[in-house]
Amino acid sequence: MSTCKWFASLVLAATLIPTLTAETRCPGNVASVPFRLVNRYQIVLPVFINHAGPYDFLLDTGTETTILGPSLADELHLRTRGSVAVSGAGFHESATFAQLDLLEAGSHAVSGQEVLVYGLMNLRSVDSHIRGILGEDFLDHFDTLIDNEHKLLCLDDSGVMRAGVKGPHIALLPRSQPPDGASLPVLLILSARLSDGTPPVRLKLDSGTNAPFLYNTSGHMAPTSFGGGAVVGSGANGDEKVFSALPPQDVKIGSVSLRGVTFMTLAHPLKDDGRKEFDGLLSIDLFRRVFINHGDRYVVLEPR
């Protein structure tokens, strides 16, 4: 009987060893934050606020400022400190802002983080557990690796992760500074060329969008090139919008190439949607891994 138990233990050990050795880690063995996907592309991860939580937040590299839903702000008894304008594709609204004592994702924390308090109607309709959006103003404190293949977020403030990330460094475009000299988060804007021969476009890497997007297409594609049918969807504020698909494009970003990328655009573009720093969005789910060095302002892109 003891021989059978020993044999069974040996078989179990032999089965477990490959699983343990295949465990995925962040480069440099920095601590990882597992995430889950909603709608197959939206990254949701747990965060702690003022030592309370965890709360499910959407990771959105396309959002400059971290956002809390009003119900969570009420639960945390946050005091609002004023109002600020919020804009996106086809909308301009107002929100209030507040200051947190501590915002934590995994083992990494930022103190004194300012956040917007703003309704999350569209996100809450997708997943009622989402309480906010973790934006670039939190991420730009760290080297950041989004590993879509293994559903891991890696954050590093020591610099050790850089040595383990291989690939060409693609420079982020500088952003214009406000007249008052205020410090702004890094925007993940890249220069890209499309295969239709138009001038380079400025695309913002956005983990919060499910499709590549172009705003003012008249400046980059002739209107006669529009070949896609209309698609009805919702904007960030929940308002219904009609989008059109553009002809597939090969996209060149530095030495990285993406083939047959279909961009969406608003079927009825606004005359002035306020987009001056970038021409469109590039969804992060196009890539297996994306490494962002906020300090030296470059990214490493690994296509799927």
Secondary structure, DSSP 8 states (H G I E B T S, - for coil): -HHHHHHHHHHHHHHHHHHHHT----GGG--EEE-EEETTTEEEEEEEETTEEEEEEEE-TT-SS-EE-HHHHHHTT-----EEEEEETTEEEEEEEEE-SEEEETTEEEES-EEEE---HHHHHH-TTEEEEE-HHHHTTSEEEEETTTTEEEEESSSGGGGG--S--EE-------TT--------EEEEEETT----EEEEEETT-SS-EES-GGGTS-GGG----EEEEE-TTS-EEEEEE---EEEEETTEEEEEE--EEESS--S-----S-SEEEEGGGEEEEEEETTTTEEEEEE-
